[in-house]
Amino acid sequence: MIADLLVVLLNAQHSAKWQISTADTSAVIEVVDNRQSVAKLQCVQDGRTWCENSSVPLIDHVWSADRLSKTQWAFKSGRLSHGGTTLTLSFENLEPKLEFRSIWRARPGAGPIEHWVEISNRSATKVAIPEQESLELSGVKPGGNSEVWWVRRGASNALTEGGVYQEPVKQGMSLNLESNHQDPRSPVPWLAVQVGKSHGMYMGWEFSSLGRLHASSSATESVDLRAGLMTNFKTDILPRTTFSIPAAFVGCYRGDLDQGAARLHKFVLEKLRKTPPKSFADPCLVCNEYLDAGGDKASEQDLLRCVAFAKSLDLDAFMSDAMWFPACGDWRWDPKRFPNGGRPISDAIHADGMKVGLWCAWTNGGISSDPGALSVRGPVGHPDWFSHDLAPDWQPGPFYGAKADMGCDEARAWAIKKTQSLASDLQLDLLKTDCDPMINDCIRTDHRHAYGADVSYWSTMGVYEVWDKLLKANPKLVLENCSGASHIKDFGALQRCAYTTTTDTLSNLPDRAGIYDSTFVLPPASLMTYTYERGYGLPGDDPGTYLFRSAMMTAWQVDPTNSKIWTDDERAAAIECVRTYKQWLRPILKDCEVHHVLPRPDGKRWDGMFLWSPNLKKGTLFVFRPDSEVGHQTVHLAGLMPDKQYLVWSEDGSISTGERSGEELMSRGLDIPLPARYTSDLVHLQAAELPNPKAWNKPHQHKISAAGR
């Protein structure tokens, strides 16, 4: 819905109102006597009012010439953009001379309303500012017994560090969700207030630095919500410059949490995510080579053998992971193991019709003396670029090292040049960033930060600048965000990186747990999941359908540990899964609704998810029997039309093929038998009026034995 303009000028009260709306969320923004408020926030779908007369405070003090100065903001203007999507409210402070712009955006289509702030220093001296909320809503009234939901990132291992959590809204509740890209258990910067299965609202933050979402309740029927930087934040705004407070958003919806997530997913895919170019298969199937190529012993011939293996599986892209360089910080192809550089590898990949990918932890420094290296000491060292002093005998790890601060101008300039050189030299299609590119602490006094509380902000802005300039110089390049997997799982990074990794334990159960958690917030097409066959010695991790399907609900990276010992049947299973992914799943994943129809994966109960594309009228139920004695499971689907007929069949023949009504599939469900522990099936659906898919009545019978059978 294009935002409509409602302006009411009441000169006697010095007030003005504007209304902006998406297809889901409507807000009336009001200024009265130089004070801003959300006069009304409503759900467009059901007309429910979530809050009224919620004040939007502006910072009440600054520091100028090292002295505290109270602000006195005067409203200057309100301007609605052509088309009515963006409202900019300007306020002015005379001493010191500052301009405060409160910007509200309601883009057409599904999703939330966004808000961010720009503060311009019009004076001749620097001005320090305290924390300004990105978005604040007080007196939110859910209209029934409600819960606040949030999701942990689950970076290193989704089973132990992830999860989906709820807390009842009740008097005395105070929930502080600190977003920290260095904490694998940190919440994703998102929360939802859900009332049963009838309605809800969500709030999110579009930034990767330290920040928080806060939910509190002083009464049983209302909740106060805030999103922004840490409360102790403080930074300098230099003369004649503008400082940006990161954007936050709020969205309203009708239905359960999955229905709310579906509306948010559409917004993320259509408005936020850095979409890959049309020439790049999306979501992507990648062969990621690290252990299979020999790790840090890999040679050119080893990688070329792995390229041939990836081609035999018909994968889309080939990524050389953390094994191509001589040492951390020395980000060039190892001249001893790769005397011809990386071009023979990239040329072979392109010749086989695949995209070229490369891993690089480009903010991590070491001790190399190569002139192009990022080093902490020695003839080419720049110790002042790094966040902390290091001992004279300090040594980097094999692919991780000291952290260069991208808030340092010189370090950032080096990173911009290095990343663009890597992309152009190898004609890269995909670049993967890893190992904590952003920092939270720094002892330097000559970097952009001026106080310890603003280190994370300026480091994040520096990383964003490197990514932004890299993409501008290479418009067809796709970025993957992997920092120990999903430490950086948020709405800021995905505006640069098409893919965010789900978890860093590449086993079947953590993979499914990571996907389960992440899809409450982010769409499957924006996520990337890895599979290590036999990497952990766990049941279900043999190269077969059970392992592969555990990653096929998102973009998928096959990370072989030893492809030389794969049997013909294992290879055939991989090829069949790739074919199913390309022909059936990939089109669905582009815009699917996610329904969490079974419990969160725990290794004992059956688990699975239903992915349904309303546009294609097609979908797939993923169902897994882990270490469970139960031989069959009834699964109730969701998101279908009760009075419509659907053709239903399965990959492995666990159900009989035929037509069933939406009512039957959702109320009675599907009774699915699986023959043994660590088996799975894909149950496909499509609207009955569509042409029958090829071989729909001939389920594939894989020869892979179930682990633990």
C-alpha positions as CSV (number, residue, x, y, z in Angstrom):
1,M,0.0,0.0,0.0
2,I,1.4,3.4,-0.9
3,A,1.5,5.6,2.1
4,D,-1.3,8.0,2.4
5,L,-0.7,11.6,3.6
6,L,-2.9,12.9,6.5
7,V,-1.9,16.4,7.5
8,V,-3.8,18.2,10.2
9,L,-2.4,21.6,11.1
10,L,-3.7,23.0,14.4
11,N,-1.9,26.4,14.8
12,A,-3.2,27.1,18.2
13,Q,-1.5,23.9,19.6
14,H,1.5,24.1,17.2
15,S,0.9,20.5,16.1
16,A,1.0,18.4,12.9
17,K,0.2,14.8,12.0
18,W,1.3,12.5,9.2
19,Q,0.2,9.0,8.4
20,I,2.4,6.4,6.7
21,S,1.5,2.8,6.0
22,T,2.8,-0.5,4.6
23,A,0.5,-3.3,3.6
24,D,0.8,-4.5,7.2
25,T,1.5,-1.6,9.5
26,S,0.2,1.9,9.8
27,A,1.5,4.8,12.0
28,V,0.3,8.3,12.7
29,I,3.3,10.4,13.6
30,E,2.6,13.6,15.5
31,V,4.6,16.7,16.6
32,V,3.1,18.8,19.4
33,D,4.9,21.7,21.0
34,N,8.3,20.6,19.6
35,R,7.8,17.0,20.8
36,Q,7.5,14.0,18.6
37,S,5.2,10.9,19.2
38,V,3.7,7.9,17.6
39,A,0.1,9.0,18.0
40,K,-1.2,5.6,16.8
41,L,0.3,2.3,15.6
42,Q,-2.1,-0.1,14.0
43,C,-2.2,-3.4,12.2
44,V,-3.6,-2.9,8.7
45,Q,-4.8,-6.5,8.4
46,D,-7.2,-6.5,11.3
47,G,-7.4,-2.8,12.4
48,R,-6.0,-3.5,15.8
49,T,-4.4,-0.5,17.6
50,W,-1.1,-1.5,19.3
51,C,-0.2,1.8,21.0
52,E,-1.2,5.4,21.2
53,N,0.5,8.6,22.1
54,S,3.9,7.0,22.5
55,S,6.6,9.7,23.0
56,V,9.7,9.6,20.8
57,P,12.3,11.3,23.0
58,L,15.2,13.3,21.5
59,I,18.6,13.4,23.3
60,D,18.3,15.9,26.1
61,H,22.0,16.8,26.4
62,V,25.3,16.9,24.6
63,W,28.9,17.8,25.4
64,S,30.4,20.8,23.6
65,A,33.9,22.0,24.4
66,D,33.9,19.3,27.0
67,R,31.0,20.9,28.9
68,L,27.6,19.4,29.4
69,S,24.9,21.3,27.5
70,K,21.2,20.8,27.8
71,T,19.4,20.6,24.4
72,Q,16.4,22.7,23.5
73,W,15.0,21.2,20.3
74,A,12.7,23.3,18.1
75,F,10.6,21.7,15.4
76,K,11.5,23.2,12.0
77,S,9.8,21.1,9.3
78,G,8.1,17.9,8.3
79,R,8.5,16.6,4.8
80,L,6.9,13.6,3.1
81,S,8.7,12.2,0.1
82,H,7.1,11.9,-3.3
83,G,5.0,8.8,-3.1
84,G,4.5,9.2,0.6
85,T,6.9,6.5,1.7
86,T,9.4,8.6,3.8
87,L,8.7,11.2,6.4
88,T,11.5,13.4,7.6
89,L,11.0,15.5,10.7
90,S,13.7,18.2,11.4
91,F,14.4,19.7,14.7
92,E,17.1,22.4,15.6
93,N,19.2,23.1,18.6
94,L,20.8,26.6,18.7
95,E,23.7,26.1,21.1
96,P,25.6,24.2,20.0
97,K,24.1,24.4,16.6
98,L,22.7,20.9,15.7
99,E,20.1,19.5,13.4
100,F,18.2,16.4,14.4
101,R,16.3,14.5,11.7
102,S,13.9,11.8,12.6
103,I,13.2,9.7,9.5
104,W,10.3,7.3,9.2
105,R,9.9,5.0,6.2
106,A,6.9,2.8,5.1
107,R,7.8,1.1,1.9
108,P,5.1,-0.4,-0.3
109,G,4.3,-4.1,0.3
110,A,4.5,-6.4,3.2
111,G,6.5,-5.6,6.3
112,P,7.3,-3.0,9.0
113,I,7.8,0.7,9.3
114,E,11.4,1.7,9.7
115,H,12.9,4.6,11.8
116,W,16.3,6.1,12.1
117,V,18.0,9.3,13.1
118,E,20.6,11.6,11.6
119,I,22.3,14.3,13.7
120,S,24.2,17.0,12.0
121,N,26.8,19.1,13.8
122,R,26.5,22.6,12.3
123,S,28.9,24.1,14.7
124,A,32.7,24.7,14.3
125,T,33.7,22.4,17.1
126,K,33.2,18.7,17.8
127,V,30.1,17.7,19.8
128,A,29.8,14.5,21.8
129,I,26.4,12.9,22.0
130,P,24.9,10.2,24.3
131,E,22.8,7.2,23.3
132,Q,19.7,8.0,21.2
133,E,17.2,5.2,20.8
134,S,16.7,3.9,17.2
135,L,13.1,3.2,18.1
136,E,11.0,3.4,21.3
137,L,7.4,2.5,21.8
138,S,5.7,2.8,25.2
139,G,2.4,1.5,26.4
140,V,2.1,-1.2,23.8
141,K,-1.1,-3.1,24.4
142,P,-1.1,-6.7,23.0
143,G,-4.8,-7.1,23.8
144,G,-4.6,-10.5,25.6
145,N,-2.2,-12.8,27.3
146,S,1.0,-12.4,25.4
147,E,4.6,-13.5,25.3
148,V,7.8,-11.9,24.1
149,W,9.7,-14.3,21.8
150,W,13.4,-14.1,20.8
151,V,16.0,-16.3,19.1
152,R,19.7,-16.9,20.0
153,R,22.2,-17.0,17.2
154,G,23.6,-20.5,17.9
155,A,26.9,-19.6,16.1
156,S,29.4,-22.3,17.1
157,N,26.8,-25.0,17.8
158,A,23.1,-24.3,17.4
159,L,22.2,-27.1,19.8
160,T,24.0,-25.6,22.8
161,E,24.1,-21.9,21.9
162,G,20.9,-21.4,19.9
163,G,17.2,-21.7,20.8
164,V,13.9,-20.1,20.6
165,Y,12.7,-18.5,23.9
166,Q,9.5,-17.0,25.3
167,E,8.7,-14.9,28.4
168,P,5.2,-14.0,29.5
169,V,4.3,-10.3,29.5
170,K,3.6,-9.6,33.2
171,Q,4.1,-6.9,35.7
172,G,7.8,-6.5,36.6
173,M,9.1,-8.1,33.4
174,S,12.4,-6.6,32.3
175,L,14.1,-8.4,29.3
176,N,17.3,-7.0,28.0
177,L,18.4,-8.7,24.7
178,E,22.0,-7.6,24.1
179,S,23.1,-8.0,20.5
180,N,26.8,-8.9,20.5
181,H,28.5,-10.2,17.4
182,Q,31.3,-11.8,19.5
183,D,28.9,-13.9,21.7
184,P,27.7,-17.1,20.0
185,R,24.7,-17.2,22.3
186,S,23.7,-13.6,21.7
187,P,20.2,-12.9,20.6
188,V,19.5,-11.9,17.1
189,P,18.4,-8.2,17.2
190,W,14.7,-9.1,16.9
191,L,11.8,-9.8,19.2
192,A,8.1,-10.5,18.8
193,V,5.1,-9.9,21.1
194,Q,2.7,-12.8,20.3
195,V,-0.9,-13.2,21.5
196,G,-1.9,-16.9,21.2
197,K,-2.2,-17.7,17.5
198,S,-4.3,-14.6,16.7
199,H,-2.0,-11.6,16.3
200,G,1.4,-10.1,17.1
201,M,4.0,-7.5,16.4
202,Y,7.8,-7.6,16.0
203,M,10.7,-5.2,16.4
204,G,14.1,-5.4,14.8
205,W,17.4,-3.5,14.6
206,E,19.3,-3.1,11.3
207,F,22.9,-3.0,12.6
208,S,25.7,-5.4,13.6
209,S,27.5,-3.6,16.4
210,L,26.9,-3.9,20.2
211,G,23.3,-3.0,20.8
212,R,20.1,-4.2,22.5
213,L,16.4,-4.6,22.4
214,H,14.6,-4.1,25.7
215,A,11.1,-5.2,26.7
216,S,9.7,-4.2,30.1
217,S,6.3,-4.1,31.7
218,S,5.0,-2.1,34.7
219,A,1.5,-3.4,34.1
220,T,0.0,-6.7,33.1
221,E,-1.7,-5.3,30.0
222,S,1.1,-3.3,28.4
223,V,4.8,-3.5,27.4
224,D,7.4,-0.9,26.6
225,L,9.9,-1.7,23.8
226,R,13.2,-0.1,22.9
227,A,15.8,-0.8,20.2
228,G,19.2,0.9,19.9
229,L,22.8,1.2,20.8
230,M,24.0,0.4,24.3
231,T,22.8,2.8,27.0
232,N,26.3,3.9,27.8
233,F,27.0,4.8,24.2
234,K,28.9,8.1,23.6
235,T,30.7,9.4,20.5
236,D,31.9,12.6,18.9
237,I,30.4,14.2,15.9
238,L,33.0,16.2,14.1
239,P,32.3,19.8,12.8
240,R,30.2,19.9,9.7
241,T,29.5,16.2,9.7
242,T,26.5,14.0,10.2
243,F,26.1,11.0,12.5
244,S,23.6,8.2,11.8
245,I,21.7,6.3,14.5
246,P,21.1,2.8,13.0
247,A,17.6,2.0,11.7
248,A,15.1,-0.1,13.6
249,F,11.6,-1.3,12.5
250,V,8.3,-2.4,13.9
251,G,5.7,-4.5,12.1
252,C,2.2,-5.8,13.0
253,Y,0.5,-8.9,11.7
254,R,-2.5,-11.2,12.1
255,G,-2.0,-14.9,13.0
256,D,0.7,-16.9,14.7
257,L,4.4,-16.3,14.9
258,D,5.1,-18.2,11.6
259,Q,2.6,-15.9,9.8
260,G,4.3,-12.9,11.3
261,A,7.7,-14.3,10.2
262,A,6.4,-14.7,6.6
263,R,5.5,-11.0,6.4
264,L,8.9,-10.1,7.8
265,H,10.6,-12.5,5.4
266,K,9.0,-10.8,2.4
267,F,10.2,-7.5,3.6
268,V,13.7,-8.8,4.1
269,L,13.9,-10.4,0.6
270,E,12.3,-7.5,-1.2
271,K,13.7,-4.5,0.7
272,L,16.8,-5.4,2.8
273,R,18.7,-8.3,1.4
274,K,21.5,-7.8,-1.0
275,T,20.0,-9.9,-3.8
276,P,22.5,-11.9,-6.0
277,P,22.7,-11.0,-9.7
278,K,20.5,-12.9,-12.1
279,S,23.5,-14.8,-13.4
280,F,24.1,-16.3,-9.9
281,A,21.9,-19.3,-9.0
282,D,20.1,-18.3,-5.8
283,P,19.9,-19.9,-3.3
284,C,23.3,-21.4,-4.1
285,L,24.7,-24.9,-4.0
286,V,28.4,-24.6,-3.2
287,C,31.3,-27.1,-2.9
288,N,33.4,-25.8,0.0
289,E,36.9,-27.3,0.0
290,Y,39.1,-27.3,3.1
291,L,39.7,-30.8,4.6
292,D,39.1,-32.7,1.4
293,A,41.8,-30.7,-0.4
294,G,44.3,-31.4,2.4
295,G,43.9,-28.3,4.5
296,D,47.1,-26.2,4.8
297,K,48.9,-29.0,2.8
298,A,46.7,-28.6,-0.3
299,S,48.3,-28.1,-3.7
300,E,47.1,-27.0,-7.0
301,Q,46.5,-30.6,-8.1
302,D,44.5,-31.3,-5.0
303,L,42.2,-28.4,-5.6
304,L,41.8,-29.2,-9.3
305,R,40.8,-32.8,-8.2
306,C,38.2,-31.2,-5.9
307,V,36.9,-29.0,-8.7
308,A,36.3,-32.1,-10.8
309,F,34.4,-33.7,-7.8
310,A,32.2,-30.6,-7.4
311,K,31.4,-30.7,-11.1
312,S,30.5,-34.3,-10.9
313,L,27.8,-33.4,-8.3
314,D,26.6,-30.6,-10.6
315,L,27.1,-27.9,-7.9
316,D,26.8,-24.2,-8.7
317,A,30.0,-22.9,-7.1
318,F,33.4,-23.9,-5.8
319,M,34.9,-22.2,-2.7
320,S,38.5,-22.4,-1.7
321,D,38.3,-22.1,2.1
322,A,40.9,-21.5,4.7
323,M,43.8,-23.3,3.0
324,W,45.1,-21.3,0.0
325,F,47.4,-18.7,1.7
326,P,50.8,-19.2,3.4
327,A,49.9,-17.7,6.8
328,C,47.2,-15.6,8.5
329,G,47.4,-12.0,7.4
330,D,49.4,-12.9,4.3
331,W,46.3,-13.0,2.0
332,R,48.0,-14.2,-1.2
333,W,48.1,-17.7,-2.8
334,D,50.9,-19.7,-1.1
335,P,53.8,-19.4,-3.6
336,K,55.2,-22.8,-2.5
337,R,52.0,-24.8,-2.9
338,F,50.5,-22.7,-5.6
339,P,53.4,-21.4,-7.7
340,N,51.0,-20.3,-10.5
341,G,48.8,-18.4,-8.1
342,G,45.0,-18.9,-7.9
343,R,44.2,-18.3,-11.6
344,P,44.5,-21.9,-12.7
345,I,42.0,-22.8,-10.0
346,S,39.6,-20.0,-10.9
347,D,39.9,-20.7,-14.6
348,A,39.2,-24.4,-14.2
349,I,36.1,-23.6,-12.0
350,H,34.8,-21.1,-14.6
351,A,35.6,-23.5,-17.4
352,D,33.4,-26.1,-15.7
353,G,30.5,-23.7,-15.6
354,M,30.7,-23.0,-11.8
355,K,31.1,-19.8,-9.9
356,V,34.4,-19.0,-8.1
357,G,34.3,-18.5,-4.4
358,L,37.1,-17.6,-1.9
359,W,37.3,-17.5,1.9
360,C,39.3,-14.7,3.5
361,A,39.5,-13.4,7.1
362,W,40.8,-10.1,5.8
363,T,40.7,-8.2,9.1
364,N,43.0,-10.8,10.8
365,G,46.7,-10.0,10.9
366,G,49.8,-12.1,11.4
367,I,53.6,-11.7,11.3
368,S,54.4,-12.2,7.6
369,S,57.1,-9.9,6.1
370,D,55.5,-9.9,2.7
371,P,55.0,-6.3,1.5
372,G,51.3,-6.9,0.9
373,A,50.5,-8.6,4.2
374,L,48.6,-7.4,7.2
375,S,51.2,-7.7,10.0
376,V,51.4,-6.7,13.6
377,R,55.2,-6.3,13.6
378,G,58.3,-6.5,11.5
379,P,59.4,-4.5,8.5
380,V,55.8,-4.2,7.1
381,G,54.1,-4.3,10.4
382,H,51.5,-1.7,11.5
383,P,50.9,-2.4,15.2
384,D,48.9,0.8,15.5
385,W,46.2,-0.6,13.2
386,F,45.3,-3.3,15.7
387,S,43.0,-3.1,18.7
388,H,45.6,-4.1,21.3
389,D,49.3,-4.4,21.8
390,L,50.7,-7.9,21.4
391,A,53.6,-9.6,23.1
392,P,56.9,-9.8,21.2
393,D,56.6,-13.6,20.8
394,W,52.9,-13.5,19.8
395,Q,51.9,-16.0,17.1
396,P,48.7,-16.1,15.0
397,G,46.6,-19.1,14.5
398,P,46.5,-21.0,11.2
399,F,43.8,-18.8,9.8
400,Y,42.9,-16.3,12.5
401,G,45.0,-13.6,14.2
402,A,45.1,-10.1,15.7
403,K,42.1,-8.0,14.9
404,A,42.7,-4.9,12.8
405,D,40.2,-2.1,13.7
406,M,38.2,-1.0,10.6
407,G,37.7,2.2,12.6
408,C,41.3,3.0,11.7
409,D,41.5,4.9,8.5
410,E,44.8,3.4,7.3
411,A,43.7,-0.2,8.1
412,R,40.4,0.3,6.4
413,A,42.1,1.7,3.3
414,W,44.3,-1.4,3.2
415,A,41.3,-3.7,3.5
416,I,39.4,-1.9,0.7
417,K,42.4,-2.3,-1.6
418,K,43.1,-5.9,-0.6
419,T,39.5,-7.2,-1.0
420,Q,39.1,-5.5,-4.3
421,S,42.4,-6.9,-5.5
422,L,41.3,-10.5,-4.5
423,A,38.0,-10.0,-6.3
424,S,39.6,-8.8,-9.5
425,D,42.6,-11.0,-9.7
426,L,40.5,-14.2,-9.5
427,Q,37.4,-12.8,-11.1
428,L,35.5,-13.8,-7.9
429,D,31.8,-14.5,-7.9
430,L,31.5,-15.2,-4.2
431,L,33.6,-13.9,-1.2
432,K,33.2,-15.3,2.3
433,T,34.2,-13.2,5.3
434,D,35.2,-14.9,8.5
435,C,36.8,-14.6,11.9
436,D,35.3,-11.6,13.7
437,P,35.7,-8.7,11.2
438,M,34.2,-6.3,13.8
439,I,35.6,-5.6,17.3
440,N,34.1,-4.3,20.5
441,D,37.3,-3.1,22.3
442,C,40.3,-1.0,21.3
443,I,43.0,0.8,23.3
444,R,44.1,3.2,20.5
445,T,43.5,6.9,20.7
446,D,44.0,7.7,17.1
447,H,41.2,5.6,15.6
448,R,37.8,7.0,14.8
449,H,36.3,6.0,18.2
450,A,36.7,8.5,21.0
451,Y,35.3,6.5,23.9
452,G,35.3,2.8,24.7
453,A,31.6,2.7,24.3
454,D,31.7,3.6,20.6
455,V,34.4,1.2,19.4
456,S,31.9,-1.3,18.2
457,Y,29.9,1.3,16.2
458,W,32.8,2.7,14.3
459,S,34.4,-0.8,13.7
460,T,31.0,-1.9,12.2
461,M,30.8,1.2,10.0
462,G,34.3,0.5,8.8
463,V,33.5,-3.1,7.8
464,Y,30.3,-1.9,6.1
465,E,32.4,0.6,4.1
466,V,34.7,-2.2,2.9
467,W,31.8,-4.3,1.9
468,D,30.0,-1.5,0.2
469,K,32.9,-0.3,-1.8
470,L,33.8,-3.9,-2.8
471,L,30.3,-4.4,-4.1
472,K,30.3,-1.1,-5.9
473,A,33.5,-2.0,-7.7
474,N,32.2,-5.5,-8.4
475,P,28.5,-5.4,-9.0
476,K,28.2,-9.1,-9.8
477,L,30.0,-10.2,-6.6
478,V,28.1,-12.1,-3.9
479,L,29.2,-11.9,-0.3
480,E,28.8,-14.6,2.4
481,N,28.8,-13.6,6.0
482,C,30.5,-16.2,8.1
483,S,32.1,-15.2,11.4
484,G,32.7,-18.4,13.3
485,A,29.5,-19.1,11.4
486,S,26.6,-17.0,12.6
487,H,28.0,-14.6,15.2
488,I,27.0,-11.8,12.8
489,K,23.3,-12.8,12.2
490,D,21.4,-9.6,11.8
491,F,19.5,-7.2,9.5
492,G,22.5,-4.9,8.9
493,A,25.0,-7.5,7.5
494,L,22.4,-9.0,5.2
495,Q,22.1,-5.7,3.4
496,R,25.6,-6.4,2.1
497,C,25.9,-10.2,2.3
498,A,23.4,-12.3,0.5
499,Y,24.0,-15.3,2.8
500,T,24.4,-15.7,6.6
501,T,25.7,-19.0,7.9
502,T,23.4,-20.8,10.3
503,T,25.9,-22.6,12.6
504,D,29.5,-23.8,12.7
505,T,28.9,-27.4,13.8
506,L,28.3,-29.0,10.4
507,S,26.5,-32.1,11.6
508,N,22.9,-33.1,10.8
509,L,21.3,-32.2,14.1
510,P,22.9,-28.8,14.8
511,D,22.2,-27.9,11.1
512,R,18.5,-28.6,11.5
513,A,18.4,-26.8,14.9
514,G,20.2,-23.8,13.4
515,I,17.7,-23.6,10.5
516,Y,14.7,-24.1,12.8
517,D,15.8,-21.1,15.0
518,S,17.0,-18.8,12.3
519,T,13.9,-19.0,10.1
520,F,11.7,-17.4,12.8
521,V,13.6,-14.3,11.8
522,L,15.4,-14.6,8.5
523,P,14.1,-16.2,5.2
524,P,15.7,-19.5,4.1
525,A,17.0,-18.0,0.9
526,S,19.3,-15.7,3.0
527,L,20.8,-18.5,5.1
528,M,23.6,-20.9,4.3
529,T,24.1,-24.3,5.9
530,Y,27.1,-26.6,5.7
531,T,27.4,-30.4,5.8
532,Y,30.6,-32.2,7.0
533,E,30.2,-35.9,6.2
534,R,31.8,-38.2,8.9
535,G,33.4,-35.0,10.4
536,Y,32.2,-35.7,13.9
537,G,31.7,-39.4,14.0
538,L,28.0,-39.1,14.8
539,P,25.1,-41.1,13.5
540,G,23.4,-39.6,10.5
541,D,26.5,-37.9,9.2
542,D,27.4,-40.4,6.6
543,P,27.1,-38.9,3.1
544,G,23.5,-39.6,2.3
545,T,20.0,-38.1,2.1
546,Y,19.6,-37.8,5.9
547,L,22.7,-35.5,6.2
548,F,22.1,-33.6,2.9
549,R,18.5,-32.9,3.6
550,S,19.4,-31.4,6.9
551,A,20.9,-28.5,4.9
552,M,18.6,-28.4,1.9
553,M,16.1,-26.0,3.6
554,T,18.5,-23.1,2.9
555,A,21.4,-22.4,0.6
556,W,23.7,-25.4,0.9
557,Q,27.4,-25.9,1.1
558,V,28.7,-29.4,0.7
559,D,32.0,-29.6,2.7
560,P,33.5,-33.0,1.9
561,T,36.0,-34.3,4.4
562,N,37.2,-37.2,2.2
563,S,35.5,-37.5,-1.1
564,K,38.0,-40.2,-2.2
565,I,36.2,-42.8,-0.1
566,W,32.7,-42.0,-1.1
567,T,30.9,-45.0,-2.5
568,D,29.0,-45.0,-5.7
569,D,25.7,-45.1,-3.7
570,E,26.8,-42.1,-1.6
571,R,27.7,-40.1,-4.7
572,A,24.4,-41.1,-6.3
573,A,22.5,-39.9,-3.2
574,A,24.3,-36.5,-3.4
575,I,23.6,-36.2,-7.1
576,E,19.9,-37.0,-6.5
577,C,19.6,-34.5,-3.7
578,V,21.2,-31.8,-5.9
579,R,18.8,-32.6,-8.7
580,T,15.8,-32.3,-6.3
581,Y,17.2,-29.1,-4.9
582,K,17.6,-27.5,-8.3
583,Q,14.4,-28.7,-9.9
584,W,12.0,-28.5,-7.0
585,L,13.3,-26.9,-3.9
586,R,15.2,-23.9,-5.1
587,P,12.2,-22.2,-6.7
588,I,10.2,-22.8,-3.5
589,L,13.0,-21.4,-1.3
590,K,13.0,-18.1,-3.1
591,D,9.9,-16.9,-1.4
592,C,8.5,-19.7,0.8
593,E,6.5,-19.4,4.0
594,V,8.1,-21.4,6.8
595,H,5.9,-23.5,9.1
596,H,7.6,-25.0,12.2
597,V,5.2,-28.0,12.3
598,L,7.3,-30.2,14.5
599,P,9.3,-29.5,17.6
600,R,12.8,-28.0,17.7
601,P,15.4,-30.7,16.8
602,D,16.7,-32.4,19.9
603,G,17.9,-35.8,18.6
604,K,15.1,-37.7,20.3
605,R,11.8,-36.4,18.9
606,W,10.9,-36.4,15.2
607,D,11.6,-33.0,13.7
608,G,11.0,-31.2,10.4
609,M,9.6,-28.1,8.8
610,F,7.0,-27.3,6.0
611,L,8.1,-24.8,3.4
612,W,5.2,-23.5,1.2
613,S,5.3,-21.1,-1.7
614,P,1.9,-19.4,-2.1
615,N,3.0,-17.9,-5.4
616,L,4.0,-21.2,-6.9
617,K,1.4,-23.2,-5.0
618,K,4.1,-25.7,-4.3
619,G,5.8,-26.9,-1.1
620,T,7.8,-29.5,0.7
621,L,7.6,-31.1,4.1
622,F,11.0,-32.1,5.5
623,V,10.6,-34.9,8.1
624,F,13.4,-36.6,10.1
625,R,13.4,-39.5,12.4
626,P,16.5,-39.2,14.7
627,D,17.3,-41.5,17.6
628,S,13.6,-42.2,18.2
629,E,11.8,-45.5,18.9
630,V,8.7,-44.1,17.4
631,G,8.2,-45.5,13.9
632,H,5.6,-43.0,12.5
633,Q,4.5,-39.5,13.1
634,T,1.4,-37.5,12.3
635,V,2.3,-34.1,10.9
636,H,-0.3,-31.3,10.6
637,L,0.5,-28.9,7.8
638,A,-0.2,-25.2,7.8
639,G,-0.7,-22.3,5.4
640,L,-2.9,-24.2,2.9
641,M,-6.4,-23.3,1.7
642,P,-8.9,-25.6,3.5
643,D,-11.3,-25.9,0.5
644,K,-8.5,-26.6,-2.1
645,Q,-7.2,-29.9,-3.3
646,Y,-3.5,-30.8,-3.3
647,L,-1.5,-33.5,-5.0
648,V,0.8,-35.1,-2.4
649,W,3.7,-37.5,-3.0
650,S,7.1,-38.2,-1.4
651,E,10.7,-38.8,-2.5
652,D,11.2,-42.1,-0.7
653,G,7.6,-43.4,-0.7
654,S,6.7,-43.0,3.0
655,I,3.1,-42.0,2.0
656,S,0.8,-43.0,-0.8
657,T,0.5,-40.6,-3.7
658,G,-2.9,-38.9,-4.2
659,E,-5.0,-35.9,-3.8
660,R,-6.0,-34.5,-0.4
661,S,-7.8,-31.4,0.7
662,G,-6.2,-28.6,2.6
663,E,-8.6,-29.2,5.4
664,E,-7.5,-32.8,5.7
665,L,-3.8,-32.0,5.5
666,M,-4.1,-29.4,8.3
667,S,-6.6,-30.9,10.6
668,R,-6.1,-34.7,10.3
669,G,-2.5,-34.4,9.1
670,L,-0.3,-36.8,7.3
671,D,0.7,-40.1,9.0
672,I,4.3,-40.7,8.0
673,P,6.2,-43.9,8.7
674,L,10.0,-44.0,8.5
675,P,11.7,-47.4,8.6
676,A,14.5,-46.8,11.2
677,R,16.4,-44.3,13.2
678,Y,18.2,-41.7,11.2
679,T,15.9,-41.9,8.2
680,S,14.0,-39.0,6.5
681,D,11.7,-38.2,3.6
682,L,10.6,-35.2,1.6
683,V,6.9,-35.0,1.2
684,H,6.0,-32.7,-1.8
685,L,2.7,-30.9,-2.4
686,Q,1.3,-28.8,-5.1
687,A,-2.1,-27.4,-6.0
688,A,-4.1,-30.1,-7.8
689,E,-4.9,-27.8,-10.7
690,L,-1.2,-27.6,-11.7
691,P,0.2,-30.0,-14.3
692,N,1.6,-33.2,-12.8
693,P,5.4,-32.9,-12.1
694,K,7.7,-35.2,-13.9
695,A,7.8,-38.7,-12.3
696,W,5.6,-37.6,-9.5
697,N,4.3,-41.1,-9.0
698,K,7.7,-42.8,-9.0
699,P,9.3,-42.1,-5.6
700,H,13.1,-42.5,-5.5
701,Q,14.3,-45.5,-3.5
702,H,17.8,-44.7,-2.2
703,K,20.2,-47.5,-1.4
704,I,21.9,-45.7,1.5
705,S,21.5,-47.5,4.8
706,A,20.3,-45.5,7.7
707,A,23.0,-45.0,10.4
708,G,22.2,-46.8,13.6
709,R,19.7,-49.1,11.9
